[in-house]
């Protein structure tokens, strides 16, 4: 399996599933399978949200690859976490490490949460912004991203 160019964060999966904002789903549909993937960590977060809300789990097996958090990701996490203060919630740091270890750009609407990892080599995109820049946009219609 080729390395993906892009890794999606949980909020972007939510936007794709809900088709809101619509341009996020359109951007996703314009990409070839293999160019975009999700971390198993993101996949878990996404499913927790669906189960808590009683929503059906979409069948996306043929649309996107779910990548395991492997040794390279674990070692990248250790490297970037060792140089930063401890946090109670490390999920964002784990997701950032996974993207960095693959050389993939992380697509998220929570760019502020990931800014500290740009110095570690993390590249960011925000599809929730109409122009795709890194300016965070608050979630729409009360959806938690």
C-alpha positions in Angstrom: 0.0 0.0 0.0 1.3 3.4 -1.0 1.6 6.1 1.6 -1.3 8.6 1.6 -0.7 12.2 0.8 -3.5 13.2 3.2 -4.8 12.0 6.6 -8.2 13.1 7.7 -9.0 14.1 11.3 -12.2 13.1 13.0 -14.0 16.4 12.4 -13.4 16.1 8.6 -14.9 12.6 8.6 -18.0 14.1 10.4 -18.3 16.8 7.8 -18.0 14.2 5.0 -20.6 12.0 6.6 -23.0 14.9 7.2 -22.2 16.5 3.9 -21.9 19.8 5.8 -20.2 21.9 4.7 -20.8 20.4 1.3 -17.5 21.4 -0.2 -15.6 19.1 2.3 -17.5 16.1 0.9 -16.9 17.3 -2.7 -13.2 17.7 -2.0 -13.0 14.1 -0.6 -14.9 12.7 -3.6 -12.5 14.4 -6.0 -9.5 12.4 -4.6 -8.4 8.9 -5.6 -8.4 6.1 -3.1 -4.9 5.8 -1.7 -4.3 9.6 -1.7 -6.2 9.9 1.5 -6.5 7.8 4.6 -7.4 7.9 8.3 -5.5 6.8 11.3 -7.0 3.9 13.3 -7.0 6.4 16.2 -9.3 8.8 14.2 -11.4 5.9 13.1 -11.9 4.9 16.7 -12.9 8.5 17.7 -15.3 8.7 14.8 -17.0 5.5 15.7 -17.3 6.5 19.4 -19.2 9.6 18.2 -21.5 7.6 16.0 -22.3 5.0 18.7 -22.9 7.7 21.3 -25.4 9.4 19.0 -27.0 6.1 17.9 -26.1 6.8 14.2 -25.3 4.0 11.7 -21.7 3.3 10.9 -21.1 4.1 7.3 -19.7 1.4 5.0 -16.6 3.1 3.6 -14.4 0.1 3.0 -14.0 0.8 -0.7 -13.5 4.6 -0.2 -10.8 5.1 2.4 -8.0 3.2 4.0 -7.7 2.9 7.8 -4.1 2.8 8.7 -2.8 1.1 11.9 -0.8 3.1 14.4 2.5 1.3 13.8 6.0 1.3 15.3 7.1 4.3 13.2 4.1 6.3 14.4 4.9 5.2 18.0 8.5 6.3 17.8 7.5 9.6 16.2 5.0 10.2 19.1 7.8 9.5 21.6 10.1 12.0 19.9 7.6 14.8 19.8 6.0 14.1 23.2 9.3 14.0 25.0 10.0 17.6 24.2 6.6 19.0 25.3 4.8 19.3 28.6 2.6 16.3 29.6 -1.1 16.6 28.7 -4.0 14.6 30.0 -5.3 14.2 26.4 -2.7 12.9 24.1 -5.0 11.9 21.2 -4.1 14.9 19.1 -0.4 14.3 19.6 -0.8 10.7 18.6 -2.7 11.7 15.4 -0.1 14.3 14.6 2.7 11.7 15.1 0.9 9.3 12.8 0.6 11.9 10.0 4.3 13.0 10.5 5.5 9.4 10.4 3.8 8.9 7.0 4.8 12.3 5.6 1.1 13.0 5.1 -0.7 16.3 5.5 -3.3 16.3 8.3 -6.6 17.7 7.2 -8.5 19.1 10.2 -10.7 21.9 11.2 -8.9 22.0 14.6 -5.7 23.5 13.3 -5.1 25.4 16.5 -4.8 22.1 18.4 -2.1 20.9 16.0 -0.1 24.1 15.5 2.5 23.2 18.1 3.5 20.1 15.9 4.3 22.1 12.8 7.8 22.5 14.2 8.0 18.7 14.4 7.2 18.5 10.7 3.4 18.3 10.7 1.7 19.9 7.6 -1.9 21.0 7.9 -4.9 21.7 5.7 -8.3 22.9 6.6 -11.0 21.8 4.1 -13.7 23.3 6.3 -12.6 26.8 5.1 -13.8 27.5 1.6 -10.3 28.5 0.6 -8.7 25.6 2.3 -6.4 27.7 4.6 -5.5 26.9 8.2 -7.9 29.3 9.8 -10.1 27.2 12.1 -13.8 27.4 11.6 -16.2 26.7 14.4 -18.3 23.6 13.9 -21.7 24.3 12.2 -25.1 23.5 13.5 -24.0 22.5 17.0 -22.0 19.5 15.8 -19.0 18.8 17.9 -15.8 18.4 15.8 
